[in-house]
Amino acid sequence: MEEHGVNQRIEGVVANSTIVNFINTLPQGQIRQALEALREREPADLRVAITSPDPREGGIPARITVRVEATGNRPPAPFLWLGVLWGGQYWPSSHLLLSPVRDSASHVYRWSEDLIVGGPADYGREFGILVLYATDNANSWIDRHRAACEANHSWPGIGMAELVQRGATLGPKIMVRRHGIGGPSTTVRLTTTALRAMEEEAAGKLWQGERFQELMRARAFFIVCGTWEGAEMYDRYCAYRIAEASVNVGDSYDALVISDRAWSDNAQGYPEAPCIAVGGPVSNSMSAALAKRFRLGDRALGVLAADGRRIGYVWGNDVRDTLEAVDEFLAGTYLQKVLGVAN
């Protein structure tokens, strides 16, 4: 018999209004039995939430904890996968076999899963955290995919179309943006200058005369941070973030991250090269000289022209403030100004 009417909720159970009206006509003793029968056929209402503390609004660290919660008596599928969705590809984390055991009062299942979101080069990217419902066939296929990845030490994503074709169904998804704080967020890659130097070394030319310095003078700009342990831990991290961002700013310069001591010893050899001081005056001698000469404060970011070169500077009152100042530096046009592609 075809049922008509819109869905309604009766004591937490969603049902067709025709069924609800019929249940309300039953004797009191039979209403409870009818509701339990409806609950047994009601699929789970699944939700996903991030439970790791976010280091700042709108961002997540490299590794987060995700809570999966299902309400209802009947699981949506025999297997549940949690993974990362980006660029139309899915990276499953682990499979969680849905158990028939539940809280009889609340009808709630709960799981927590530690999930790695993105790789080192994925600073600022937006990801989906996606729940996937899998049949036995889809689950076996995903398991084989993961086993092959582990055997080959390679982790390609799975196309969403192929997952659906194998019998998987898409569940809830939440979007998150990967933040650098809380995990590494830069990829150190060889620059054009470094690649040319390797070629000339192979040809036996690199260390003849001043050939290395000539290569550096042609394209290098310098990002200078302090030399003590704290500067190595935080300021150099910021310096490599700026170096990585510079790859997408024009094609005239290659970044070289060096210490303030190395800069002091070698700056005269690169009289026109742009440079950026990272970290405050207390930890970076270049920053100390700039602060004294140009009366810069405890928190400073900007670009100036002095001694025939463009000089950028960025630091904060403390470690966290410096990290945030670097975010501002990269979000604005400071780097573009240092490299001469913006006024």
Secondary structure, DSSP 8 states (H G I E B T S, - for coil): ----S-EEEETTEEEEHHHHHHHHTS-HHHHHHHHHHHHHH-B-EEEEEE-S--SSTT-B-SEEEEEEEEESSB-SSSEEEEEEEETTEEEEEEEEE--S---TTT-EEEEEEEEE-S-TT-TT-EEEEEEEEE-HHHHHHHHHHHHHHHHHT----EEHHHHHHTTEEEEEEEEEEB-STTS--------HHHHHHHHHHHTT-TTSTTHHHHHHHHHEEEEEE-SSHHIIIIIHHHHHHHHHHHTTS-SS-EEEEEEHHHHHHHGGGSTT--EEEES-TTT-HHHHHHHHHHT--SSEEEEEEETTEEEEEEE-SSHHHHHHHHHHHHHTTHHHHHTTS--
